[in-house]
């Protein structure tokens, strides 16, 4: 771990619990993880993620991105990905902080900056960027508020605005600026994604998705695949399986009950697709995760 991130890590370790912690700073989350032998499915929110220790590989369709404390990741929309966590070189576990992006706030901050003409072709909805000293210092000021919770309501919004300002100045400020443009292709696909998330347990209706996004069927499909690496139907299936896994981990529901809750008409089809997605049948997968969590808690 770089020495200039040690203060960040020390603060985070004082305020984190096992695996995932929602902090008192709105939309700021701390995540811990153990190295994994292979990639596993995960859902990235529309966020910026800073790794403080360890590294991670994420795959979007055929694109593989790797990042560590020397970079940060921006996800412009909710994306089902495959990820692989790696420990630090000295064996210390993966630690990261993520801030879910508020499109209205991004647009407000972007409006205060000089206009920029983005000439690059639109890529996917995710990007890796080099960390800068100014951005690292701003992040430290934001994390330091965790030690002064009474200051969070007054100061966290100010520091978050500065953080967004630094991000917009970065090499992938283009991607953030597109979040602030609701009538652009990214903004329209974000609306399509929101529709799918709100109706993930019902049959996907492309006409309703076109209405929600304001795009033709051909344009919707082209931009959706370009930004997410998936067709709308594939995206919905990924969401259903992720939701099913969370429901199984959260309670004592049977796999067949969960299958119908997330929208499957056949429990056997659900089990087959779950096995392909997560590498084990539902009951065994959840049992293995719970055992891993228990072992980490005792370590």
VOPAGU-2260 file (C-alpha; in pm, 1 decimal, decimal comma):
REM VOPAGU-2260
SITE   aa  ch    i         X         Y         Z
SITE  UNK   A    0       0,0       0,0       0,0
SITE  UNK   A    1     137,1     346,4     -86,2
SITE  UNK   A    2     231,6     547,7     223,5
SITE  UNK   A    3      14,6     838,0     103,6
SITE  UNK   A    4    -294,1     617,8     146,6
SITE  UNK   A    5    -205,5     498,6     497,0
SITE  UNK   A    6    -405,5     777,6     670,4
SITE  UNK   A    7    -710,1     689,5     458,3
SITE  UNK   A    8    -681,6     322,6     551,1
SITE  UNK   A    9    -637,4     393,2     922,2
SITE  UNK   A   10    -960,4     594,2     928,0
SITE  UNK   A   11   -1152,4     331,1     735,2
SITE  UNK   A   12   -1035,1      51,0     963,6
SITE  UNK   A   13   -1171,8     240,8    1263,8
SITE  UNK   A   14   -1518,2     263,3    1112,0
SITE  UNK   A   15   -1565,9     -60,5     919,0
SITE  UNK   A   16   -1735,4    -384,2    1013,2
SITE  UNK   A   17   -1719,1    -715,6     828,3
SITE  UNK   A   18   -1745,0    -710,1     447,3
SITE  UNK   A   19   -1959,8    -399,7     390,4
SITE  UNK   A   20   -2034,4     -87,8     596,1
SITE  UNK   A   21   -2267,2     198,1     507,7
SITE  UNK   A   22   -2110,5     500,5     675,1
SITE  UNK   A   23   -2276,1     807,0     826,2
SITE  UNK   A   24   -2167,8    1002,2     519,6
SITE  UNK   A   25   -2454,4     968,5     270,5
SITE  UNK   A   26   -2389,6     713,7      -7,0
SITE  UNK   A   27   -2035,3     637,2     115,5
SITE  UNK   A   28   -1964,0     268,1     171,6
SITE  UNK   A   29   -1662,0      72,3     296,6
SITE  UNK   A   30   -1595,7    -275,7     155,9
SITE  UNK   A   31   -1364,2    -550,3     273,6
SITE  UNK   A   32   -1286,8    -868,4      81,7
SITE  UNK   A   33   -1068,0   -1176,8      79,0
SITE  UNK   A   34    -881,4   -1284,3    -232,4
SITE  UNK   A   35   -1084,1   -1511,0    -460,3
SITE  UNK   A   36    -948,7   -1793,1    -672,1
SITE  UNK   A   37   -1168,8   -1700,9    -967,8
SITE  UNK   A   38   -1404,4   -1431,2   -1088,5
SITE  UNK   A   39   -1750,4   -1409,9    -938,1
SITE  UNK   A   40   -2057,5   -1207,3   -1042,0
SITE  UNK   A   41   -2111,8    -871,9    -871,8
SITE  UNK   A   42   -2333,4    -567,9    -921,0
SITE  UNK   A   43   -2164,8    -228,9    -950,7
SITE  UNK   A   44   -2381,3      73,1    -876,1
SITE  UNK   A   45   -2338,4     407,9   -1047,9
SITE  UNK   A   46   -2040,3     509,6    -836,1
SITE  UNK   A   47   -1676,0     597,4    -798,0
SITE  UNK   A   48   -1460,7     338,6    -618,5
SITE  UNK   A   49   -1121,8     394,1    -454,2
SITE  UNK   A   50    -910,8      94,4    -352,0
SITE  UNK   A   51    -702,5     155,4     -40,6
SITE  UNK   A   52    -546,1    -192,0     -16,1
SITE  UNK   A   53    -525,4    -486,1    -254,3
SITE  UNK   A   54    -654,1    -482,8    -612,4
SITE  UNK   A   55    -942,9    -601,1    -825,1
SITE  UNK   A   56   -1011,7    -723,5   -1177,7
SITE  UNK   A   57   -1354,4    -658,5   -1329,1
SITE  UNK   A   58   -1487,2    -791,2   -1658,4
SITE  UNK   A   59   -1759,0    -623,0   -1863,6
SITE  UNK   A   60   -1848,0    -842,0   -2159,0
SITE  UNK   A   61   -1508,8    -900,8   -2326,1
SITE  UNK   A   62   -1335,7    -603,8   -2160,7
SITE  UNK   A   63   -1110,3    -674,4   -1860,4
SITE  UNK   A   64   -1015,8    -386,3   -1631,1
SITE  UNK   A   65    -768,2    -404,8   -1342,7
SITE  UNK   A   66    -720,8    -140,1   -1076,6
SITE  UNK   A   67    -545,3     -87,7    -745,2
SITE  UNK   A   68    -467,3     209,3    -513,2
SITE  UNK   A   69    -294,0     389,6    -800,8
SITE  UNK   A   70    -624,7     415,3    -991,2
SITE  UNK   A   71    -993,2     468,4    -926,1
SITE  UNK   A   72   -1297,6     331,4   -1106,3
SITE  UNK   A   73   -1603,5     517,7   -1232,4
SITE  UNK   A   74   -1922,2     327,2   -1312,9
SITE  UNK   A   75   -2174,4     548,4   -1492,8
SITE  UNK   A   76   -2471,6     315,6   -1445,8
SITE  UNK   A   77   -2568,2       0,7   -1255,6
SITE  UNK   A   78   -2368,1    -281,4   -1414,9
SITE  UNK   A   79   -2368,5    -658,4   -1351,6
SITE  UNK   A   80   -2001,6    -755,4   -1379,2
SITE  UNK   A   81   -1764,0   -1037,5   -1297,5
SITE  UNK   A   82   -1494,3    -947,2   -1045,7
SITE  UNK   A   83   -1191,1   -1102,3    -881,9
SITE  UNK   A   84   -1044,0    -960,0    -562,5
SITE  UNK   A   85    -670,6    -982,1    -492,7
SITE  UNK   A   86    -498,7    -926,4    -159,0
SITE  UNK   A   87    -217,4    -676,8    -121,8
SITE  UNK   A   88     140,1    -793,1    -187,5
SITE  UNK   A   89     194,3    -837,7     187,8
SITE  UNK   A   90    -117,1   -1054,1     220,2
SITE  UNK   A   91    -340,4    -787,0     373,4
SITE  UNK   A   92    -704,2    -803,7     259,6
SITE  UNK   A   93    -872,2    -591,3      -3,9
SITE  UNK   A   94   -1018,8    -264,0     130,9
SITE  UNK   A   95   -1208,2      -7,8     -76,6
SITE  UNK   A   96   -1445,3     284,9     -36,8
SITE  UNK   A   97   -1717,5     372,3    -285,9
SITE  UNK   A   98   -1939,8     675,5    -329,2
SITE  UNK   A   99   -2269,3     630,1    -511,0
SITE  UNK   A  100   -2307,3     911,3    -763,2
SITE  UNK   A  101   -2594,3    1158,7    -744,0
SITE  UNK   A  102   -2666,3    1263,4   -1107,1
SITE  UNK   A  103   -2829,3    1591,8   -1001,4
SITE  UNK   A  104   -2525,2    1688,6    -795,6
SITE  UNK   A  105   -2288,6    1586,0   -1076,3
SITE  UNK   A  106   -2485,3    1809,7   -1313,8
SITE  UNK   A  107   -2478,6    2098,4   -1065,8
SITE  UNK   A  108   -2101,8    2079,4   -1020,4
SITE  UNK   A  109   -2043,4    2034,0   -1394,5
SITE  UNK   A  110   -2247,4    2349,7   -1463,6
SITE  UNK   A  111   -1995,1    2556,2   -1265,8
SITE  UNK   A  112   -1704,4    2444,8   -1483,3
SITE  UNK   A  113   -1594,4    2578,9   -1823,6
SITE  UNK   A  114   -1771,2    2402,2   -2113,9
SITE  UNK   A  115   -1580,4    2107,5   -2258,9
SITE  UNK   A  116   -1636,9    1955,4   -2601,5
SITE  UNK   A  117   -1610,4    1576,8   -2575,6
SITE  UNK   A  118   -1485,1    1440,9   -2904,9
SITE  UNK   A  119   -1415,2    1080,3   -2805,3
SITE  UNK   A  120   -1653,2     809,6   -2923,8
SITE  UNK   A  121   -1875,0     668,8   -2652,8
SITE  UNK   A  122   -1728,6     361,4   -2487,8
SITE  UNK   A  123   -1865,4     137,0   -2216,4
SITE  UNK   A  124   -2022,3     268,1   -1896,7
SITE  UNK   A  125   -1716,9     195,4   -1683,6
SITE  UNK   A  126   -1361,0     331,7   -1680,6
SITE  UNK   A  127   -1034,8     316,4   -1483,3
SITE  UNK   A  128    -850,0     642,9   -1414,5
SITE  UNK   A  129    -514,1     735,9   -1257,1
SITE  UNK   A  130    -530,1     864,9    -899,8
SITE  UNK   A  131    -404,1    1220,8    -848,5
SITE  UNK   A  132    -260,6    1396,7    -545,4
SITE  UNK   A  133    -545,7    1650,2    -538,1
SITE  UNK   A  134    -807,5    1376,9    -554,2
SITE  UNK   A  135    -630,8    1172,9    -284,3
SITE  UNK   A  136    -619,5    1476,4     -53,8
SITE  UNK   A  137    -988,7    1551,8    -108,3
SITE  UNK   A  138   -1080,2    1189,4     -37,0
SITE  UNK   A  139    -885,5    1206,8     289,8
SITE  UNK   A  140   -1081,5    1514,1     397,8
SITE  UNK   A  141   -1406,6    1332,2     325,4
SITE  UNK   A  142   -1303,0    1019,8     517,0
SITE  UNK   A  143   -1175,3    1232,2     808,6
SITE  UNK   A  144   -1533,5    1341,4     871,9
SITE  UNK   A  145   -1606,3     987,0     992,3
SITE  UNK   A  146   -1402,9    1079,8    1302,6
SITE  UNK   A  147   -1614,0    1394,5    1351,1
SITE  UNK   A  148   -1974,6    1280,9    1288,6
SITE  UNK   A  149   -2122,4    1610,4    1410,3
SITE  UNK   A  150   -1947,2    1783,7    1120,9
SITE  UNK   A  151   -2087,4    1549,4     854,7
SITE  UNK   A  152   -2416,7    1734,1     782,2
SITE  UNK   A  153   -2242,7    2069,0     732,5
SITE  UNK   A  154   -1914,4    1967,7     570,0
SITE  UNK   A  155   -1970,2    1638,7     382,0
SITE  UNK   A  156   -2175,4    1804,1     101,8
SITE  UNK   A  157   -1900,4    2062,8      52,6
SITE  UNK   A  158   -1621,5    1806,4      34,7
SITE  UNK   A  159   -1828,7    1581,2    -192,5
SITE  UNK   A  160   -1871,0    1870,2    -434,7
SITE  UNK   A  161   -1492,8    1920,0    -437,2
SITE  UNK   A  162   -1444,1    1547,1    -495,8
SITE  UNK   A  163   -1680,9    1556,6    -794,4
SITE  UNK   A  164   -1502,6    1867,2    -923,7
SITE  UNK   A  165   -1168,6    1680,6    -916,6
SITE  UNK   A  166   -1328,1    1378,6   -1086,1
SITE  UNK   A  167   -1475,1    1595,4   -1360,2
SITE  UNK   A  168   -1126,3    1737,2   -1418,7
SITE  UNK   A  169    -985,6    1385,5   -1456,8
SITE  UNK   A  170    -916,0    1185,5   -1769,5
SITE  UNK   A  171   -1262,3    1030,7   -1754,9
SITE  UNK   A  172   -1451,4    1346,9   -1672,1
SITE  UNK   A  173   -1625,8    1282,0   -2004,6
SITE  UNK   A  174   -1805,5     983,7   -1854,2
SITE  UNK   A  175   -1923,0    1187,0   -1555,1
SITE  UNK   A  176   -2038,9    1471,3   -1777,1
SITE  UNK   A  177   -2253,6    1226,9   -1971,9
SITE  UNK   A  178   -2425,3    1128,1   -1645,0
SITE  UNK   A  179   -2527,1    1492,9   -1615,9
SITE  UNK   A  180   -2685,8    1488,5   -1965,6
SITE  UNK   A  181   -3024,8    1315,7   -1929,0
SITE  UNK   A  182   -3106,7    1346,6   -2300,0
SITE  UNK   A  183   -2783,7    1186,9   -2419,1
SITE  UNK   A  184   -2745,9     816,1   -2498,6
SITE  UNK   A  185   -2605,1     737,8   -2153,2
SITE  UNK   A  186   -2888,0     924,1   -1979,8
SITE  UNK   A  187   -3147,1     735,7   -2184,5
SITE  UNK   A  188   -2986,7     398,5   -2110,9
SITE  UNK   A  189   -2975,6     491,3   -1742,2
SITE  UNK   A  190   -3353,9     535,8   -1761,4
SITE  UNK   A  191   -3386,8     197,0   -1932,0
SITE  UNK   A  192   -3174,9      35,9   -1660,7
SITE  UNK   A  193   -3388,5     199,9   -1391,0
SITE  UNK   A  194   -3701,1      60,8   -1557,9
SITE  UNK   A  195   -3556,7    -290,4   -1568,3
SITE  UNK   A  196   -3452,7    -268,4   -1202,6
SITE  UNK   A  197   -3802,0    -155,6   -1102,0
SITE  UNK   A  198   -3966,6    -436,5   -1304,0
SITE  UNK   A  199   -3700,4    -707,6   -1287,0
SITE  UNK   A  200   -3947,4    -969,1   -1156,5
SITE  UNK   A  201   -4192,3    -923,3   -1445,9
SITE  UNK   A  202   -4173,2   -1017,4   -1810,9
SITE  UNK   A  203   -3951,4    -774,5   -2001,2
SITE  UNK   A  204   -4150,5    -565,6   -2249,7
SITE  UNK   A  205   -3925,9    -399,2   -2505,5
SITE  UNK   A  206   -4199,1    -151,8   -2600,5
SITE  UNK   A  207   -4220,9     -27,1   -2240,8
SITE  UNK   A  208   -3841,4      -6,7   -2227,6
SITE  UNK   A  209   -3837,8     202,4   -2546,9
SITE  UNK   A  210   -4099,8     433,4   -2396,6
SITE  UNK   A  211   -3902,4     469,6   -2072,4
SITE  UNK   A  212   -3579,3     552,1   -2256,1
SITE  UNK   A  213   -3726,0     754,1   -2542,9
SITE  UNK   A  214   -3534,5     542,6   -2795,3
SITE  UNK   A  215   -3626,5     325,8   -3091,0
SITE  UNK   A  216   -3587,1     -50,2   -3057,1
SITE  UNK   A  217   -3271,8     -53,4   -3273,7
SITE  UNK   A  218   -3110,8     244,0   -3099,0
SITE  UNK   A  219   -3196,0     105,6   -2754,4
SITE  UNK   A  220   -3038,3    -231,3   -2830,6
SITE  UNK   A  221   -2724,5     -79,7   -2987,3
SITE  UNK   A  222   -2652,6     164,6   -2705,1
SITE  UNK   A  223   -2755,8     -77,5   -2429,1
SITE  UNK   A  224   -2510,7    -343,4   -2547,1
SITE  UNK   A  225   -2235,6     -84,0   -2601,8
SITE  UNK   A  226   -2266,0      55,2   -2248,5
SITE  UNK   A  227   -2343,7    -257,3   -2045,7
SITE  UNK   A  228   -2202,7    -541,3   -2254,1
SITE  UNK   A  229   -2543,1    -713,8   -2230,3
SITE  UNK   A  230   -2875,5    -711,9   -2410,3
SITE  UNK   A  231   -3172,2    -588,3   -2202,8
SITE  UNK   A  232   -3295,1    -946,8   -2153,3
SITE  UNK   A  233   -2949,0   -1064,6   -2044,2
SITE  UNK   A  234   -2926,4    -766,2   -1808,2
SITE  UNK   A  235   -3260,2    -853,8   -1649,2
SITE  UNK   A  236   -3150,8   -1214,9   -1598,0
SITE  UNK   A  237   -2831,6   -1100,1   -1426,5
SITE  UNK   A  238   -3034,5    -877,9   -1193,5
SITE  UNK   A  239   -3275,4   -1159,6   -1111,3
SITE  UNK   A  240   -2992,1   -1394,6   -1018,5
SITE  UNK   A  241   -2816,4   -1130,3    -808,2
SITE  UNK   A  242   -3143,4   -1053,2    -627,1
SITE  UNK   A  243   -3206,8   -1423,9    -571,8
SITE  UNK   A  244   -2864,9   -1470,3    -417,2
SITE  UNK   A  245   -2923,4   -1179,5    -178,5
SITE  UNK   A  246   -3264,5   -1315,7     -76,4
SITE  UNK   A  247   -3120,6   -1659,8     -12,1
SITE  UNK   A  248   -2839,8   -1513,2     199,4
SITE  UNK   A  249   -3078,1   -1288,4     393,3
SITE  UNK   A  250   -3327,4   -1549,4     511,4
SITE  UNK   A  251   -3451,2   -1905,0     523,0
SITE  UNK   A  252   -3644,5   -1901,9     196,1
SITE  UNK   A  253   -3618,6   -2212,0     -20,2
SITE  UNK   A  254   -3462,3   -2179,1    -366,8
SITE  UNK   A  255   -3797,5   -2259,1    -530,1
SITE  UNK   A  256   -3971,2   -1980,8    -335,8
SITE  UNK   A  257   -3699,9   -1732,0    -430,1
SITE  UNK   A  258   -3716,4   -1839,6    -795,2
SITE  UNK   A  259   -4078,8   -1728,4    -820,6
SITE  UNK   A  260   -4019,2   -1408,9    -619,3
SITE  UNK   A  261   -3756,3   -1284,6    -867,8
SITE  UNK   A  262   -3967,1   -1372,3   -1170,5
SITE  UNK   A  263   -3883,2   -1726,3   -1279,0
SITE  UNK   A  264   -4174,7   -1945,3   -1385,5
SITE  UNK   A  265   -3974,6   -2265,4   -1341,0
SITE  UNK   A  266   -3770,7   -2357,5   -1034,6
SITE  UNK   A  267   -3562,6   -2601,0   -1240,1
SITE  UNK   A  268   -3473,7   -2331,5   -1493,7
SITE  UNK   A  269   -3376,6   -2102,7   -1205,3
SITE  UNK   A  270   -3147,6   -2368,7   -1058,0
SITE  UNK   A  271   -2979,6   -2430,4   -1394,3
SITE  UNK   A  272   -2916,4   -2061,7   -1458,6
SITE  UNK   A  273   -2801,9   -2005,2   -1099,2
SITE  UNK   A  274   -2549,2   -2288,5   -1136,7
SITE  UNK   A  275   -2415,0   -2139,5   -1460,5
SITE  UNK   A  276   -2390,5   -1794,7   -1304,7
SITE  UNK   A  277   -2238,8   -1873,8    -963,9
SITE  UNK   A  278   -2075,0   -2213,2   -1018,1
SITE  UNK   A  279   -2285,0   -2403,6    -763,4
SITE  UNK   A  280   -2654,6   -2483,5    -703,4
SITE  UNK   A  281   -2840,2   -2226,7    -488,7
SITE  UNK   A  282   -2836,1   -2410,9    -155,5
SITE  UNK   A  283   -2468,8   -2512,3    -182,5
SITE  UNK   A  284   -2359,9   -2165,8    -299,2
SITE  UNK   A  285   -2528,6   -1992,8      -4,5
SITE  UNK   A  286   -2388,6   -2249,3     240,2
SITE  UNK   A  287   -2035,6   -2191,1     108,7
SITE  UNK   A  288   -2071,5   -1813,2     136,7
SITE  UNK   A  289   -2198,9   -1836,2     494,2
SITE  UNK   A  290   -1913,7   -2068,9     588,2
SITE  UNK   A  291   -1660,6   -1827,8     433,7
SITE  UNK   A  292   -1812,9   -1536,4     626,5
SITE  UNK   A  293   -1799,2   -1735,4     948,5
SITE  UNK   A  294   -1437,1   -1832,1     893,3
SITE  UNK   A  295   -1342,5   -1468,6     824,7
SITE  UNK   A  296   -1518,0   -1357,2    1142,4
SITE  UNK   A  297   -1317,4   -1606,1    1348,5
SITE  UNK   A  298    -985,6   -1517,8    1182,6
